[in-house]
């Protein structure tokens, strides 16, 4: 028999219900029985004594769309009990594609810039053998094997580029172009996309609004008309509560566009939880409630981990997103000699000081040197473990000049670490307990030299449950499993019950941790060598199963890659297997 019997564990089933002692039987990738004192019937037995048995954790907001092509082990996700990841968020996807090479390269460049992923591996490792989203899915399933299941939105940004070419950056769409976008969206939803993802937030490295910020109401109406034909799909959108703080206006606009529709809506940033966002919090809360009162199925997206960043000069959008395009020039410099020349140039330094003083957002790290830590020196010159503020004051320098001096002395691969933004913990708990919110957002797979993302889920189990006791274990598991599966209409997983897919995590609560970030020198640099990315050592889970196959066991990644491309509302396949 192809199966496993997990014995002697305590089941936390993902629904939020109280934990209970039970064994779990698995056959052909599906849970077939949950009960006490089950007898083995020839399947492999796994002893879970002293452990909790939970559904596998869902990574609800990732950007592995590109990096999974060259990092198919998805390290460190299997060791943290992750079994499903959601791709295609924030309007950034790699399909559909315009026929012109220029527009195709624009898709690569947009993804590379906003997700801080080197451009060359995009060109070398991704096949780019598609035009429509349905062709993209077929290519993924043919060419990629990974240890997690994955599901993906289709992004509004590539929809615009596919229909309009480079004009997507400059103007509203014509009726003919809108019709083409609707056709491409229909193709994606029919092929199993989770829905449409959107971006009402970002500006690029030249301070241009992303193409979706130029979409008019007629364009949105046409796309939402398509979504109305697919009831088990979601609209995911990020609004700006971080930079220009246009979020309140965006919510009012979305309410008018979505009222009367049966479209599930996930809004990243709908209820901002950081202290510097308090000025717009009441307006955001009022608009979210107004949308719900109007019958719109709104699910605010939130992160339980406060944003933090690593500032370097190799690959970073922090400066541009802080509204500082002078330091961003150093990031764009193609070689390290040119980076060093700029950092030492008096004219550049004068412009950089002015930019930090008069252009950078007040809440940005550039305006808060007391929260920037000089930690990671390439050559060990130092000083290290000192704030930029203290370093600047000790030398009588402007903070911008001080950072330039420190990087020049310590090497251009050195990085400066930002303390987490102060966060409203009470509001975060309220969001976790709201039955219609999307948690466990991590940005894993993006910003590879700024953060890890993968492994943040462990803090729900350690900090919030074990140490601070702000959540019960049942609540924390529900946040990461059953609640998310319900939101994304992935109805065949997320719960420990007969008929559900055997995506399972087994762990001992006393031995797990969210490990500190470490550098792994295994990211291709596009020049025949490798660069580094942040990762973490294993949590570790005792066992992670994806579709009934172990992906992490005995303290190590197994090498198995049983992940499948998932479509929404796909519970029938699992139930059919269970009934056999």
N, C-alpha and C positions, 0 to 999 in steps of 0.2 A: 504494500500500500504506500502511495505517495502522500505522506502526512507526518504530523507531529502531535504529541499530546503534552501540553504544558501542565505540569502537576504542581500542587501544593502552594500555589500563589494566591495573592489577594487581588481580586479583579476590581479595577476602577473602570467602569464600562464606557465612559465618555459621554453619558447623558447628564451627568451631575448627580445621579442617584448615589446613595451610600455604597461604600466598598463592601465586598462580600468574598468569602472564601469559596473558590471554585477552581476546577480544572477546565482547560480549554482544548477541544479537539479540532484539528485542522486537516482537511483533505483537499487536494488539488487546488490549493490556494484560497480556500474558503473555510470559514469557521462553520463547523457542522454541529457542535454540541458544546454547551457550557453547563457544568453541574459539579456536584461534589462526588468525590471518590470514583471517578471514571476509570474504567479498566482499559489498559492498553490493548489494542487490537492489531498488533503487528507494526504500528507506526513508531517512529522514534520518540523517546520520552525525554523531555527537558524538565529538570527539577528547578522550580521557581521558589523554593522554600526561602522565606525571609524577604521576598520581592513582591512588588506590585506588577500586575499584568494589565496594560492599558492599550487602547488603540495607538497606532503609530501617530506621531505628531505631524501636523500639517504646517509647512512653511508657507504662510499665507501671502507673502509679498517678497518675491525674489527677482533677480535679474541674471539667472544662469543661462538665458537664451543663447548667448554667444559662448561664454566660457565653458559650458558643458561639452562643446566640440573639442576642446583641447585638455579639459580636466574632467574626464568622464567618471572618475571615482567620487566626485562631488564632496571631497574632503572639506570639513569634518562632519558632514550631516549624518551619515549612518551611525556614527558613534554616539550621537545625541538623540537617537530614537526617531529621527525624521524619516517618514515614509512617502510623503507626497509634497511636491512643491508647485507653487503657482507662478507661472511665467507671464511675460507680456504686460507688465504693469506700467502705469504712468504714461501710456500712449506710445511707449518705446517697444516696437517689435520689428522683426526682420522680414516681415511679409505683410501685405503684398509688395511687389516691386514694379517700378516703372521700367519700360523697355530700355531707356537710355542709360548708358554707363554712368553718366554724370549723376543722375538721380539715384542710381543704385549705390554709388559711392557716398552720396549724401546720407543715405540710410545708415551706412557703416559709420560715417563720421559723427552723426547725431548720437548713435548708440555709444560710440567710443567716448565722446566728450561727456555726455550726461551721466554715464555710468562708470567713468574713470577706468576704461578697459583699453589696453593698447590696441592701436589700429591694425598693425601688421598681422597679428594672429587671425584677425577677422578675414584677411585676404588669403592667408595660407591654409587655414584649417576648416573654414566654412565652405560648403559646396556651392552655395548660391545658385542652385539649379531649379529655381522656381520663379514664377510670376505671381500666381494667386496664393492665398493662404492655404487652400486645400492641397496644392502642390507642395507647399512648405511642410505641411504635416506629413505628407507621404515621404518626403525626403528625410525628415527626422526619424520616422519609424524604420526606414530602410537602412539608414547610415549610423544611427546612434544607439548604443546600449548603455544604460546608466542604472545605478542602484536604487533610485527613487522613482516612483510614479510622478508624472508631471502633466499639468493641464495649462492651457495658455489662452489669454485674451488675444484679440487682434487690435492693433493700435491705431488710433485715429491719425497720428502723424504719418505713418507710411500709407494709410488710405489716401490722405491728401496728396502726398508725393506721387503715389501711383497714378492718380487721376489727373494731376496738374503739372507734374514735373517740378522744376525749380520755381515756377510761379507760386507754388504753395507757400513760399516765404513772404510773398509780396501783396497778396490781395485776397478778396473773397472769391469763392468759386462760382462759375457760371452754372446755369441749370443743367447743362450737359455734363459738366464735371461732377456735379452733385449726384446725378443719376449714375455715373460711373462708380462713385464711392459707394452708393447704395448697392449696386450690383456686386462689388467686391466684398462688402460686408455680408451680403446674403450668402455668397460662396463660403465665407469663413464660418458663419453660424451653422450652415447646413453641414459643414465638414467637422463640426464638433468643437468650435472655439467656445471658451467660457462666456464670451460676450465681447463688448467693446470697451477698451481702456482709453483714457483721455488725459490731457494735460492742460490745465488752465493756470499754470504756475511759472514755467521756466523761461529764461532767456539764455541765449547761447554765449559763446566766448567773445562774440562781437556785439553783445548786448541786443541781439535781435530777439523779439518774441518768437517762441516756437510756432510753427505753422498753425496749430490748432487754436491759438489765440486770435487768429484772423478769421476763424470760421463764423459765419453769420447765423442767425436763427433759422433761416431756411435750410441750411446744411444740417444743423442739429435735428431739425424736425424730420428731414428725410431719413436720417440714420436711425432715429428713434422709431420711425414708422416700420423700418425693417425689424428692429428688435422686438417690437410688439408682436411680430409673427412667431417669435421663438420664446415662449414663456419661461423656459428653464435656463435663461441666460442673465448675466449681470452687466451693469454699466459701472465701470470703475474709473474714478477721476481723482486727480490730485489738484487741490486748490491752494492758493498762496496764502499761507498764514505765517510765512517764514521770512520773506524778503520785502516785497512791496505791500504785503498784507491786503491783497484784493479779495481775499476769501469771502467776506460778507457780501460783496456785490455779486460774486460768482454764485453763491447759494441762492440769492434772490432770482437771478436769471434762470438757474436750473429748476427752481420751483415752477416758474411759468412754463418752461419747456416740458416738464415731466408730469405735471398735474393731469390726472385723468388716465394715465398710462399704467400698465401692469408690468413695469420694469423694476427689477431689484437694483438698488443703487448703493454702491460702496464709495464713500467720500473720504479719502485720506486727508486728515486735517480738519474734519468737520467740527470736532470738539478739541481745540488745541490745549495741550496740558503743560506747556513750558511757561515759566514765569514771565519771560519777556513778551509772551503772547496775550497776557491778561487784558490788554487794552481792547482787543477784539473778541475776547471770549464771550462776553454777554451777547453780542450781536450774532456770533456763530451758533451759540446755544439756542437763541430765539429763532433763528432761521431753520435750524435742524428740526426744532419742535414744530414750527409752522409747516414744514414739508410733511412731517408725519401726520399732523392734523389734517392736511390736505389729502391724505390717503396714499402718499408716496412711501414706498418701502425702503426707507433710508437706513443704512448700516454705517455709522462712522467707523473709519479705520484709525487705529492708534498703535503706538509702540510702547511697550512697557519699559524699554530701555531708553534713557535720555540720549539724544544724538551727541556723539563726540566724533572728533575728526583728528586725523594726522595730517599736518601740513608739510608738504614737500615741494620740490620744484621739478619733479620728473613727470608726474601725471596727477593733476589735481584740478578740480573745478571749484575748490573752496574760494579762491581769490575772486573769480568771476562772479560766483554766487554771493559773495560779500560786497559786490559792486565795486571791486578793485580790479581794474583791467590793466594796471601798470605791472603789478607782480605777476599777473597772468601772462604778460609778455615773456617772463622768464620760463614759465612752464612750457610755452610754445616754442622756445628756442630749441633748435634741432640737436645741438650737441652741447656737451658739458663745458667746452671752452667758451662758447657763446654765453652760456648761463653765467659763468664766472665773470666774463667781461661786463655783462649787464650789471651784476651785483656790485661791481667795483666802480662803475661809471658814475661820476658826480652828477651829470645831468639826469641820468635815470634815477639816482637816489633822491634828487630834489622832487622829481615827479612822483616817486613812490611815497615820500613823506606827505605830500599834498593829498594824494589819493587816500592814504590811511586817515588823514585828519578830516578831509572834507567830502569824500565820496563813499567810503565804506559804511555799511549800515551800523548804527550805534550798538546793536546787539551782536555784531559779528565778532569772531575771535580777534580780528585785527585791531579792534577798538578795546579789547580786554586782555592786555598783555599779562595781567595777574593770573589769568587762567590758561596761559600757554607755557608748557613745560619743555625745557631743553633736555631731552632724555636720550635720544638715539643718535649718537655720533658715529659717522662712518669710520673715522680714523682714531678716535679716542682722545683727541686734543682737549675737548671739554671747554668750559666746565659743563657738567651734566647735573641733572636733578635740581635745577634752579629754574625759576620762572623767567620769562622774557622780560618782565617788568624789573625784576631785581638785577638781571644781567645788564639791561639798558641803563638803569640808574647807577650801577657800580662803575660804568664807563662814561657816564655823562652823555649818552647817545639817545637820539630819537628811537622809538621802538622798532621802526622799519629799518633804520640803519643798523641797529643792534642785531636784528635777525639776519640781515645780509652779512654782517661781519662774522657772526657765529657760523653760518653755513659755509662761508669762504674758508674759515679756519678748520672746520670739522669735516668738510667734504660735501659735494653736491648731492650725495645720496643720503645725507643726514635728514632727519625729520623732527618736527616739533609737534608735541602732543597737546591736544586741547582737553581741558576738563569738561565733563558733561555739563550741559545746560541745566540749571536748577529747574526742577520739575514738581508739579503739584501731585503728590502721591495719593492724596484722598480722591482727587478727580480720576486718577488712573484706576484706582480700585472701583470707583463707580462705573467706569467704562467697562471694566472686566465683568461686572455683575449685570450690566445691561444685556438683556437677551438678544438684542439686535445690534451687535458691534462686531468688528473684525479685528482680533488681536493677533499676537505673535508675528507682527510685522517686523522684518529684520533687514531688508535690502541685501540679503546674502547673495553673493555672486557678483556684486557691483562694488565699486570703490575699493578695489583689492589691495591698494597700498594706503588706504585710509582706515579701514575697519575690516572685521571678519564677517560679521553678520551671523553666519552659521554658528549655532551653539547658544545664542541668546535665549532660546527656549528654556534652557536649564535654570535660568534665574527665577522663572515662575515656580519651579519645584523647590529651589534652594532658598532664595531670599524671601519670596512671598509666602511659601508654605512652611518650610522647615524652620527658618530662622525668625522671621518677623510674625508668622502666623496671621497674616492679613487675609489669606485665602485658605480654604480647606483644600486638601489634595484633590478631592472630587471636582471642586470649582476650577482649579488650575488645569486639570486634565481636560475638562469640558471646553475651556477656552481654546485649547490647542487641537481639539479633535472633533467631537460631535457637533459643536456649534459651528465650526468652520466648514465641515462637510455639508451641513444643512445650508449654510450661506451659499456655497458654490454649486449646490444641487448635485453633489457627489454622493448620492444616496446609498451607494453600495459599500461605504466604508465610514470610519470615524466612530464606530460603536463596536464593542465586544458583544456579539449576539449571533446566533445561528443565521446563516444566509449572507452575512457580511464578509467582505474580502478580509483575508488574514494579513492585514497590515497591523503589526503588533510591536510594542516595546515592553521589555521586561527589565526592571531596574530595582536596585536597593537604594532607598531614599537616603540612607546614611553614608553611602560611598560616592555619590555623584557630586560634581561641581561644574560651574561654568568656568572653564580654565582661561587663563590669561592669553592674550594674543601673542603669537610667535611668528617669526618669518620662515616661510618655506621657499627655497630658491628653486622652484620648479615651474614657473610661468614662462612660456616661450616669449622671447623678446622680438621675434620676427627677423632676427639677424643670425640665426643659427645657434644662439645661446639661450640662457635663461635669466630671468629677473626674479624678483621676489613678490610674494603676496602674503597677506596675513592669514593665518589659520589658528587652530587651537588643538591642543592634545585632547584625547578622548574624554567624554563626560565621566565614566563610560557607562553605556547601557550594558546590561548582562547579555541581552539578545535583542536584535532588531530584525523583524521579519517584514518583507515586502512581497505581497502575493504568496505568502507562505514560505518564502525562501530566505534563509539567513543572510543578511548583508553585514552584520556586525555580531561577533561572538567571540568568547574567550579573549576579550580585550583587544581585538584586532578586526580590521575590515576583512571580510571573507573573499573579496574579489568578485562575488556574484553580482550580476547586473540584471535583475528581473523586472526593472521598472517598465511601466507601460504609459502610453499617451492616453490620458483620460478625457472623456467628454461628459458634460453635465447630464444629470438625471439618468445615469447608466446603471441602475440597480438591477435590471432584469437579468443580466448575464450571471451575476453572482447567485441570485435566487434560483436560476435554472440549474446551475451546477450543484447547489445544495440539495435540490430536490431529486437528483439522480440516484 
